[in-house]
């Protein structure tokens, strides 16, 4: 099995839709750290699991310097973003989304 990891830093804003009172319902931003993990039993015809540039293009191209509520059709929590990224990147099985120091959400396909 082949594995690769791509770490990406983006800046993006969002506001959360919550059913309780929280300062996170107000517009705010983060310097996010997103770690994408991919795997494959066989390499593609170019000798890769997934091209690092394609991962960067998928994540940064859609999320960097964006208002996430305008980009994704769901409540842009770190958990929901992790799943969305994982489903958007070929061969991805895990995504870790760190929105601030010590706050990391992961989505893993078993």
N, C-alpha and C positions, 0 to 999 in steps of 0.2 A: 504494500500500500504506500502510495506517495502522499505527502502532506505539504501544504504551504500555508504561511501566515502572512497577511498584509495588514500593517498598522497604518491608519490614516487619521490625521487630525483635521477637523473642520470647525468652522465657526457658524453657528446657526441659532436662530431664535424660535421660540414657540410659546404657546400658552396652553395650559392643560384645562380640559373640561372635566371638572370633578364634582362629585355629589356631596362634598364637604368643603368647609371654608379653608382656603389655603392661599398663600401668596403666589403659588405657582399658577393660579388662574389668571394672573396678570402677565402681560407680555414681558418676556425676559430672554436672555441669551446665555449660551454656554460655549466654551471651547471644548468640543466633544473629542474623545479619542475612541475610534472605532477599530476593532480588531476582527478581521475576517479570516476564518479558517476554512480551507478547502482540502478535499482529498479525492483520490482516484486510484483505482486498481491498475489502470493502464494510462500511460501518457498519451496526449493527442499527437497528431502527425508532426507537430512542431517540437515535441519533447517536453510539453508542459502539462501541468494539472489544469491550471487556468492562468491566463496571461495577467501578470500583475497590473499592467496598464489598463486592461479591461475592468478589473476590480476598482481601480482608482477612478476611472471614467464613470462607472456606474454609481459609486458612492459620492464622490466629490462633484461630479457633473450635475447631480440632482439635489444634493443637500448642502453643499458648502455655500455660505453667505446667503442662505435662504430663510424665509419665514416658513417653517415646516408645516404649519397649518394649511398653507396654500399648496403644498407639494403632495402631501399624502392624504388619502381619504379616510383617515381614522384619527383618534386622539393620539397625538405624537408623544407618547410616553417613551422612555428608553426601552422598555420591554417590547412595545409594538414596533418601534424602529428596528430593533434587533431582528425580529421575525421578518419584517419586510425586506431588509437588506439580505438576509439569508436566502429568502425566496427569489431574490433578484440576481444573485451571483451564481453562475454555473459551478457545480461541484461543491458548493458551500454546505457545510454541516454544522457550523457554529459561528455565531457573531456575538462579541462582547461590546456593549455600548457604555462608555463612561461619560456621564454628563457633567460630573464634578468629582473632585478628589474624594475617593472613598465610596462613591455611588456608581455601581456598575450593575447593569442588567445583561443577562445572557439568554440567547435562544439557541437550543441544540436539537438537531434532528437525530433521533436514536437509530 
